[in-house]
Amino acid sequence: MKNMKAIIIWGPPGSGKGTQAELLARSFGFVHFDTGRFLERFYLDKNALKDPVIRKEKKLFDEGFLNTPSFVLKIVSDATKKIGKGGLGIVYSGSPRTLFEAYGDKKNKGLLETLCGVYGKENVHVIRLFVKDEVVTHRNTVRKVCSLCGLPKLAYAHADNCVFCGAPLRTRSLDNPTVMKRRLEEYKERTYPIIAKMKKEKYHIHKINGEPLPFVVFISVKKALIL
């Protein structure tokens, strides 16, 4: 089946990873696994925050640093196996973000090994979105997201509530200029090495311009994935 693929969408913060993943999920039945949102649900849970490990990870998250790789790897891998066993394709908007998350070590199986085991290496694809730093910085510092459904505020919408579900909008702790600069540095320093290694291992990697309107980018994504 065409949707029995594992797709990793990479790009700097604000490049449209989540939007493209959501379009794939809605159009072709993939499960969109948004690692950031999945983790954030722990950080917004008062009961979960009683755990000192969760509090530590929340602090990293709020300050724009990547979460501890072993913490993220376990959560993402466990969820991936469940989705794959259910016969569903999966699309990630940002994961894996470090070499450890991608390849693991002697004690931990990396996410790529898990994906190859569940979907087969031939069905693992990377969509790499290219967007200039100044463009993503602007996108992130002006946006708000819905406090309930998580959808971003539309550029032409001036209301203080979500145009989809009506819940109040909020500004994410990640979306300020200082944190954005750090997030861009983290992306370049920690994610680029994964891409270089995957190229050597002959994974499917598709380069796509992420600056046009989302529907234009999506046309390129579908062509690359032959969907």
Backbone bond lengths (Angstrom), bond angles and torsions (degrees), N, CA, C in turn:
res aa  C-N    CA-C-N  psi(-1)  N-CA   C-N-CA  omega(-1)  CA-C   N-CA-C  phi
1 M - - - 1.465 - - 1.531 110.70 -
2 K 1.338 117.36 143.08 1.445 121.15 -176.57 1.520 113.05 -61.74
3 N 1.327 117.03 -33.88 1.455 118.48 -176.39 1.519 113.57 -86.86
4 M 1.339 117.85 2.90 1.460 119.55 174.95 1.533 109.15 -86.13
5 K 1.314 113.78 61.07 1.447 122.81 178.30 1.524 108.84 -124.28
6 A 1.316 115.39 158.32 1.456 121.68 171.45 1.521 106.32 -114.07
7 I 1.312 117.14 116.76 1.459 121.81 -174.03 1.525 109.63 -117.46
8 I 1.319 115.10 127.97 1.466 121.64 176.65 1.520 107.58 -108.00
9 I 1.320 117.23 122.25 1.461 120.42 176.86 1.520 108.37 -105.66
10 W 1.337 114.48 118.51 1.458 120.63 179.78 1.519 110.43 -114.18
11 G 1.300 115.06 149.57 1.452 121.99 176.88 1.514 107.44 171.21
12 P 1.332 117.88 163.76 1.463 119.83 179.14 1.525 110.91 -64.31
13 P 1.337 117.80 162.79 1.460 120.62 177.59 1.525 110.46 -55.48
14 G 1.329 116.73 129.60 1.454 120.07 179.78 1.516 114.23 88.60
15 S 1.327 117.42 9.68 1.470 120.62 -178.77 1.518 112.94 -83.84
16 G 1.328 116.53 -7.92 1.462 119.71 178.60 1.514 114.14 102.02
17 K 1.323 117.20 17.41 1.470 120.92 -179.36 1.533 111.22 -57.68
18 G 1.324 115.21 -49.42 1.456 119.22 -177.87 1.519 112.57 -64.60
19 T 1.316 116.73 -38.91 1.463 120.51 179.43 1.522 110.94 -63.15
20 Q 1.328 116.88 -46.90 1.466 119.97 -179.28 1.528 111.75 -67.34
21 A 1.323 116.25 -37.36 1.464 119.34 177.12 1.518 110.92 -64.25
22 E 1.331 116.36 -40.41 1.455 120.65 179.91 1.527 111.09 -67.16
23 L 1.322 117.16 -37.64 1.465 120.83 177.28 1.530 110.73 -65.13
24 L 1.314 117.23 -39.71 1.474 120.36 176.54 1.524 110.53 -64.42
25 A 1.322 115.86 -41.39 1.463 119.83 -179.88 1.528 111.26 -64.14
26 R 1.336 116.67 -44.86 1.465 120.74 -177.54 1.528 112.53 -72.23
27 S 1.347 116.16 -33.26 1.464 119.97 -175.14 1.520 113.61 -86.65
28 F 1.333 117.72 -31.25 1.467 120.00 -171.66 1.524 114.43 -129.39
29 G 1.322 117.69 3.97 1.455 119.28 173.85 1.515 115.58 83.84
30 F 1.342 118.04 13.54 1.460 119.56 174.84 1.527 109.64 -69.77
31 V 1.315 116.11 156.35 1.460 120.63 170.25 1.523 106.72 -90.96
32 H 1.321 116.67 120.69 1.458 120.83 177.82 1.517 108.45 -85.08
33 F 1.321 115.71 111.36 1.467 119.89 177.75 1.521 107.85 -100.46
34 D 1.319 115.85 99.52 1.458 122.73 179.07 1.522 107.22 -91.39
35 T 1.322 115.87 99.71 1.464 120.39 -174.81 1.518 111.90 -59.22
36 G 1.341 116.90 -44.18 1.460 120.07 -179.32 1.511 112.24 -60.03
37 R 1.334 116.47 -45.58 1.462 120.27 -179.90 1.527 110.94 -68.51
38 F 1.339 115.55 -37.65 1.462 120.22 179.30 1.530 110.14 -61.95
39 L 1.352 116.11 -42.44 1.458 120.24 178.79 1.528 111.24 -70.99
40 E 1.327 115.32 -37.98 1.457 119.52 -176.15 1.519 112.26 -62.25
41 R 1.321 116.13 -27.14 1.469 117.95 -179.79 1.534 110.47 -64.70
42 F 1.339 117.28 -30.54 1.464 120.57 174.86 1.529 110.03 -67.95
43 Y 1.336 115.68 -40.17 1.456 120.54 -173.79 1.525 112.58 -74.83
44 L 1.312 117.09 -14.14 1.461 121.19 177.78 1.527 112.01 -101.35
45 D 1.334 115.73 0.42 1.467 122.19 -177.90 1.528 109.10 -96.73
46 K 1.330 116.50 112.38 1.466 120.52 -177.31 1.527 112.32 -59.31
47 N 1.318 116.82 -35.90 1.468 119.30 179.21 1.525 111.18 -69.02
48 A 1.361 116.24 -41.30 1.462 119.64 179.59 1.520 110.95 -63.56
49 L 1.336 117.14 -32.69 1.460 121.06 -177.30 1.526 113.61 -71.97
50 K 1.322 116.64 -3.93 1.461 119.84 172.86 1.525 110.37 -71.99
51 D 1.336 115.57 -19.96 1.466 121.62 178.91 1.531 108.56 -81.67
52 P 1.347 118.39 122.53 1.470 120.82 -178.31 1.530 113.13 -61.06
53 V 1.338 117.33 -29.26 1.461 120.16 178.18 1.519 110.52 -66.23
54 I 1.346 116.18 -42.86 1.459 120.83 179.33 1.531 110.17 -65.56
55 R 1.335 116.85 -39.69 1.466 119.91 178.88 1.532 110.79 -62.79
56 K 1.320 116.09 -40.59 1.470 120.51 179.11 1.533 110.38 -63.78
57 E 1.331 116.19 -44.44 1.461 120.34 -179.22 1.528 111.12 -67.56
58 K 1.316 117.21 -35.00 1.473 121.24 177.71 1.522 110.64 -62.89
59 K 1.332 116.93 -40.94 1.462 121.10 179.75 1.532 110.10 -61.87
60 L 1.318 117.03 -44.15 1.466 120.83 177.81 1.525 110.31 -60.85
61 F 1.312 115.30 -45.85 1.470 122.32 -178.52 1.526 110.90 -59.60
62 D 1.337 116.34 -48.14 1.466 121.40 -176.69 1.525 112.49 -66.03
63 E 1.346 116.82 -28.26 1.463 121.03 -176.86 1.526 112.54 -92.21
64 G 1.337 116.95 0.72 1.457 120.37 175.47 1.513 114.94 90.92
65 F 1.340 117.76 4.59 1.450 121.00 177.00 1.525 109.93 -87.57
66 L 1.323 116.87 153.49 1.459 119.50 176.57 1.519 109.37 -70.54
67 N 1.331 115.72 146.26 1.460 119.50 176.79 1.521 111.03 -69.44
68 T 1.337 115.47 163.07 1.463 120.83 179.97 1.518 109.59 -56.85
69 P 1.347 118.62 122.26 1.467 121.55 -174.11 1.524 115.08 -54.12
70 S 1.330 117.88 -41.57 1.465 119.80 -178.04 1.529 110.76 -65.97
71 F 1.319 116.76 -35.56 1.463 122.47 177.90 1.527 109.80 -63.42
72 V 1.331 116.02 -47.72 1.459 121.14 -179.21 1.523 111.50 -67.95
73 L 1.332 116.81 -43.75 1.467 121.17 -176.88 1.517 112.06 -56.90
74 K 1.306 117.40 -45.54 1.469 119.97 -178.32 1.530 111.32 -63.24
75 I 1.323 115.96 -45.16 1.463 120.04 -178.97 1.520 111.26 -62.62
76 V 1.345 116.76 -47.26 1.459 121.25 -176.82 1.528 111.52 -68.83
77 S 1.323 117.60 -42.47 1.467 120.97 -178.47 1.524 111.65 -64.12
78 D 1.320 116.33 -43.08 1.473 119.79 -179.91 1.528 110.79 -62.21
79 A 1.318 116.60 -42.46 1.458 120.19 179.63 1.525 111.21 -67.83
80 T 1.325 116.70 -38.11 1.470 121.79 -179.75 1.520 111.65 -61.46
81 K 1.302 116.65 -45.03 1.467 120.67 -179.50 1.524 111.01 -60.70
82 K 1.327 116.66 -41.29 1.463 120.21 179.98 1.527 111.00 -64.75
83 I 1.328 116.13 -41.51 1.467 120.45 -179.18 1.524 110.54 -67.05
84 G 1.330 116.59 -44.29 1.460 120.66 179.30 1.518 112.87 -63.54
85 K 1.311 116.67 -41.14 1.470 120.19 178.85 1.519 111.53 -65.69
86 G 1.322 116.13 -23.10 1.458 119.87 177.79 1.527 112.86 -81.92
87 G 1.342 116.09 1.68 1.462 120.25 177.58 1.516 114.55 78.17
88 L 1.327 116.31 24.02 1.462 120.75 -177.41 1.520 111.80 -112.77
89 G 1.336 115.87 144.41 1.451 120.49 172.72 1.515 109.41 -75.69
90 I 1.337 116.44 161.05 1.464 120.11 -176.55 1.517 109.47 -134.78
91 V 1.320 115.63 145.43 1.460 120.85 175.31 1.520 108.13 -132.49
92 Y 1.338 115.33 128.51 1.464 121.93 -178.62 1.519 109.70 -103.24
93 S 1.317 117.10 136.22 1.464 120.22 174.21 1.534 108.18 -104.97
94 G 1.346 114.75 75.26 1.467 118.94 174.87 1.508 116.68 123.61
95 S 1.290 119.91 -23.13 1.466 121.53 -178.99 1.529 109.97 -93.87
96 P 1.324 117.29 149.17 1.471 128.64 -6.42 1.524 111.44 -79.58
97 R 1.324 117.13 151.67 1.467 120.63 -173.52 1.522 113.52 -107.54
98 T 1.314 118.32 -7.32 1.460 120.76 178.86 1.526 108.70 -136.99
99 L 1.334 115.83 161.28 1.466 120.62 177.55 1.523 110.79 -58.83
100 F 1.325 116.24 -38.09 1.462 118.82 179.35 1.519 111.26 -63.20
101 E 1.330 117.08 -45.03 1.460 119.81 179.37 1.522 110.90 -62.70
102 A 1.326 116.39 -37.07 1.464 120.35 -178.28 1.520 112.37 -75.46
103 Y 1.341 116.84 -42.84 1.467 120.18 -170.88 1.523 114.59 -116.83
104 G 1.336 117.94 -11.55 1.452 119.95 178.41 1.512 112.59 67.11
105 D 1.330 115.11 -156.01 1.463 121.55 176.78 1.524 107.97 -149.57
106 K 1.323 118.06 -161.88 1.468 121.05 -176.71 1.528 112.11 -64.04
107 K 1.309 116.70 -26.51 1.465 120.17 -177.45 1.524 113.26 -100.68
108 N 1.313 117.18 -19.95 1.467 120.70 -174.12 1.519 111.41 -125.35
109 K 1.322 116.71 127.59 1.457 121.62 176.06 1.525 108.82 -76.03
110 G 1.326 116.99 127.39 1.452 121.18 179.61 1.520 112.45 -71.34
111 L 1.333 115.99 163.36 1.458 120.43 -177.80 1.527 111.55 -63.30
112 L 1.336 118.63 -36.33 1.461 120.33 -179.00 1.528 111.53 -63.43
113 E 1.311 116.51 -39.73 1.463 119.44 177.07 1.524 110.63 -63.93
114 T 1.320 116.23 -40.05 1.465 120.55 177.02 1.526 110.63 -62.15
115 L 1.338 116.58 -44.81 1.462 120.66 -179.38 1.524 111.39 -63.57
116 C 1.318 116.74 -42.77 1.468 120.14 179.70 1.525 110.53 -64.14
117 G 1.326 116.28 -35.65 1.453 120.01 178.90 1.519 112.55 -69.83
118 V 1.321 116.45 -36.68 1.460 121.15 -177.04 1.534 112.27 -84.58
119 Y 1.346 116.90 -42.67 1.471 120.98 -172.51 1.529 114.28 -110.53
120 G 1.347 117.10 -19.27 1.464 120.58 -173.74 1.523 109.52 90.74
121 K 1.324 117.04 136.98 1.467 120.98 -176.07 1.524 111.60 -58.08
122 E 1.337 117.42 -35.57 1.464 120.84 -177.89 1.522 112.49 -64.44
123 N 1.337 117.46 -16.82 1.464 121.63 -179.24 1.528 113.27 -105.34
124 V 1.330 116.32 9.99 1.460 120.96 176.59 1.530 108.22 -97.92
125 H 1.322 116.94 119.92 1.466 122.20 -176.89 1.525 110.98 -125.79
126 V 1.335 115.29 147.50 1.460 121.70 174.62 1.521 109.06 -116.19
127 I 1.333 115.98 129.55 1.463 122.35 170.72 1.521 106.19 -106.34
128 R 1.318 116.79 116.52 1.459 120.86 -178.56 1.526 109.27 -107.10
129 L 1.328 116.29 111.60 1.459 121.94 -177.76 1.527 110.29 -90.90
130 F 1.326 115.66 126.97 1.457 121.35 178.31 1.527 110.16 -101.71
131 V 1.343 116.37 121.78 1.462 122.39 177.49 1.532 107.50 -143.30
132 K 1.322 117.56 134.81 1.465 121.34 -178.58 1.532 110.55 -64.17
133 D 1.340 115.61 149.48 1.466 122.05 -177.83 1.524 111.99 -55.86
134 E 1.334 117.51 -43.49 1.459 119.78 -176.66 1.526 111.65 -67.27
135 V 1.316 116.66 -28.43 1.463 120.33 178.95 1.529 110.48 -72.57
136 V 1.327 117.22 -46.80 1.464 118.72 -178.86 1.522 111.44 -69.59
137 T 1.326 117.45 -32.26 1.463 119.78 177.53 1.519 110.26 -62.97
138 H 1.332 116.24 -44.30 1.465 119.34 177.93 1.522 111.37 -64.01
139 R 1.314 116.98 -44.87 1.466 120.73 -178.96 1.525 111.28 -56.49
140 N 1.326 115.97 -43.90 1.459 119.44 -173.93 1.519 113.39 -77.36
141 T 1.324 117.59 -35.26 1.462 118.64 -175.67 1.518 113.49 -78.44
142 V 1.336 118.37 -11.08 1.465 120.02 177.76 1.531 112.94 -108.13
143 R 1.318 117.43 -7.13 1.460 117.70 -173.24 1.525 112.89 -89.54
144 K 1.335 114.22 155.47 1.450 122.88 170.27 1.520 107.28 -128.37
145 V 1.326 116.09 159.65 1.457 119.96 178.06 1.522 109.24 -127.12
146 C 1.321 115.04 157.17 1.460 120.40 179.14 1.524 109.96 -68.89
147 S 1.311 116.31 136.23 1.466 120.81 -179.91 1.524 112.43 -73.39
148 L 1.340 116.83 -13.41 1.465 120.21 -179.20 1.529 112.04 -106.72
149 C 1.331 117.85 -61.02 1.473 120.52 -173.98 1.530 113.12 -92.84
150 G 1.339 117.56 -12.52 1.451 120.32 175.62 1.513 115.71 84.02
151 L 1.339 118.28 -2.32 1.458 120.14 -179.40 1.525 110.22 -68.33
152 P 1.340 117.37 143.75 1.470 119.97 178.49 1.516 111.39 -72.89
153 K 1.317 115.83 154.47 1.459 120.48 175.10 1.524 109.01 -69.36
154 L 1.313 116.64 134.23 1.458 120.73 178.08 1.528 109.91 -69.35
155 A 1.345 115.65 144.32 1.462 120.85 -174.60 1.528 112.63 -58.48
156 Y 1.336 116.81 -31.61 1.455 119.78 -176.67 1.524 113.15 -96.17
157 A 1.316 117.41 2.19 1.465 120.78 -178.57 1.530 109.50 -94.39
158 H 1.336 116.88 126.44 1.464 121.00 -177.30 1.528 112.07 -105.07
159 A 1.309 117.12 0.74 1.464 120.54 -178.66 1.524 110.46 -72.00
160 D 1.321 115.39 162.28 1.457 121.07 177.51 1.521 111.73 -94.53
161 N 1.332 115.96 4.89 1.458 120.21 -179.62 1.525 110.18 -124.32
162 C 1.312 115.75 155.88 1.465 122.47 -179.15 1.527 110.46 -62.30
163 V 1.338 116.26 133.41 1.461 119.88 179.52 1.524 111.80 -74.06
164 F 1.340 116.65 -12.48 1.469 120.15 -178.70 1.524 111.72 -93.91
165 C 1.337 116.77 -53.52 1.474 118.48 -174.68 1.521 113.86 -114.46
166 G 1.336 117.57 -9.61 1.455 120.48 176.01 1.515 116.00 87.46
167 A 1.343 118.00 -2.51 1.465 120.66 -179.48 1.535 110.49 -72.45
168 P 1.336 117.93 158.96 1.475 120.85 179.10 1.536 111.20 -62.78
169 L 1.332 115.33 148.01 1.454 121.08 176.01 1.524 109.59 -87.97
170 R 1.319 116.62 157.80 1.463 120.96 177.64 1.524 109.14 -142.54
171 T 1.316 115.94 157.19 1.456 121.92 174.65 1.524 108.10 -97.12
172 R 1.313 117.39 126.73 1.459 120.44 -179.69 1.529 110.56 -70.48
173 S 1.328 116.39 147.90 1.466 120.75 178.06 1.527 111.35 -61.88
174 L 1.335 116.31 -24.02 1.465 121.05 -178.67 1.519 113.21 -74.13
175 D 1.332 116.77 -22.06 1.456 119.98 -166.69 1.530 113.53 -97.72
176 N 1.323 116.36 63.11 1.464 120.44 168.63 1.521 106.94 -132.15
177 P 1.332 119.04 156.89 1.458 122.11 -171.31 1.524 114.91 -55.06
178 T 1.340 117.51 -39.98 1.468 120.20 -178.34 1.517 110.90 -66.36
179 V 1.314 116.21 -46.43 1.460 120.69 179.79 1.527 110.32 -67.84
180 M 1.336 116.78 -36.55 1.463 120.20 179.56 1.529 111.19 -60.96
181 K 1.327 117.01 -42.83 1.463 120.56 178.91 1.515 110.56 -59.11
182 R 1.340 115.33 -42.65 1.470 120.04 -179.81 1.526 110.68 -66.70
183 R 1.337 116.63 -40.00 1.466 120.41 -179.67 1.522 111.41 -64.53
184 L 1.323 117.46 -38.15 1.467 121.02 177.96 1.529 110.41 -65.70
185 E 1.330 116.35 -40.76 1.463 120.30 178.35 1.528 110.62 -64.29
186 E 1.332 116.25 -41.80 1.461 121.29 178.99 1.528 110.97 -62.23
187 Y 1.317 115.75 -41.74 1.465 120.10 -179.63 1.528 110.37 -61.49
188 K 1.327 116.73 -46.66 1.462 120.53 -177.43 1.526 111.96 -68.27
189 E 1.317 116.51 -40.70 1.456 120.46 -175.10 1.527 113.18 -76.38
190 R 1.341 116.99 -31.56 1.459 118.68 -170.40 1.528 114.43 -112.24
191 T 1.337 116.55 -22.09 1.462 118.53 -179.32 1.525 112.29 -97.02
192 Y 1.320 118.28 -35.32 1.461 121.06 179.13 1.532 113.09 -52.48
193 P 1.346 118.85 -42.89 1.477 118.87 -179.72 1.529 113.41 -60.38
194 I 1.330 117.71 -30.63 1.472 120.18 177.91 1.519 109.47 -66.14
195 I 1.326 116.30 -44.73 1.459 121.18 -178.95 1.529 110.25 -60.41
196 A 1.339 116.17 -43.73 1.467 120.33 -179.54 1.529 111.14 -61.46
197 K 1.321 116.58 -41.61 1.468 120.41 -179.20 1.526 111.12 -69.92
198 M 1.328 117.22 -39.43 1.464 120.37 178.91 1.526 111.46 -65.14
199 K 1.343 116.65 -34.51 1.463 119.82 176.65 1.517 110.58 -60.57
200 K 1.323 116.17 -44.77 1.466 120.82 -179.76 1.527 111.06 -63.47
201 E 1.323 116.60 -30.21 1.465 121.27 -178.46 1.525 112.66 -91.14
202 K 1.325 116.38 8.40 1.473 122.94 172.14 1.527 114.28 64.65
203 Y 1.338 116.94 37.16 1.461 119.65 171.40 1.526 108.75 -75.64
204 H 1.330 116.56 159.73 1.463 121.00 176.02 1.529 108.77 -75.84
205 I 1.340 117.58 113.70 1.462 121.96 179.10 1.527 108.50 -124.91
206 H 1.326 116.32 122.11 1.466 121.96 -175.47 1.531 109.52 -115.02
207 K 1.324 117.49 122.17 1.466 122.51 178.64 1.529 110.22 -90.22
208 I 1.334 115.93 128.04 1.470 119.92 -176.66 1.528 109.70 -138.54
209 N 1.329 115.65 137.20 1.457 121.52 175.82 1.526 109.51 -70.88
210 G 1.328 116.59 119.40 1.462 120.42 -177.12 1.520 114.53 -96.25
211 E 1.341 118.29 8.43 1.459 120.24 -175.61 1.529 115.28 -85.86
212 P 1.346 120.24 -27.41 1.472 119.24 178.63 1.530 111.85 -65.98
213 L 1.334 115.54 177.66 1.463 119.94 176.31 1.526 109.99 -58.78
214 P 1.338 117.03 149.36 1.462 120.49 -175.97 1.525 115.31 -52.10
215 F 1.339 118.39 -38.93 1.459 118.89 -176.95 1.528 110.96 -69.12
216 V 1.348 116.97 -29.90 1.463 120.78 177.01 1.532 109.77 -70.28
217 V 1.324 116.11 -43.42 1.467 120.58 177.29 1.528 109.93 -61.29
218 F 1.333 115.53 -39.81 1.468 119.82 -177.86 1.529 112.13 -63.83
219 I 1.304 117.53 -34.64 1.465 120.86 176.39 1.524 109.99 -60.42
220 S 1.331 116.38 -42.40 1.472 120.99 177.66 1.513 111.78 -65.86
221 V 1.339 115.95 -39.43 1.461 120.75 179.48 1.541 110.58 -62.35
222 K 1.321 116.20 -46.10 1.479 120.44 -179.96 1.519 111.26 -62.12
223 K 1.333 117.39 -40.92 1.462 120.77 179.02 1.521 110.55 -63.75
224 A 1.324 116.46 -42.50 1.454 120.17 -179.27 1.533 112.03 -63.25
225 L 1.310 115.48 -38.13 1.469 120.52 -176.97 1.533 112.90 -89.34
226 I 1.322 116.02 -4.77 1.487 122.70 -177.30 1.523 109.25 56.76
227 L 1.322 115.69 56.31 1.466 121.49 179.69 1.528 109.86 -110.95
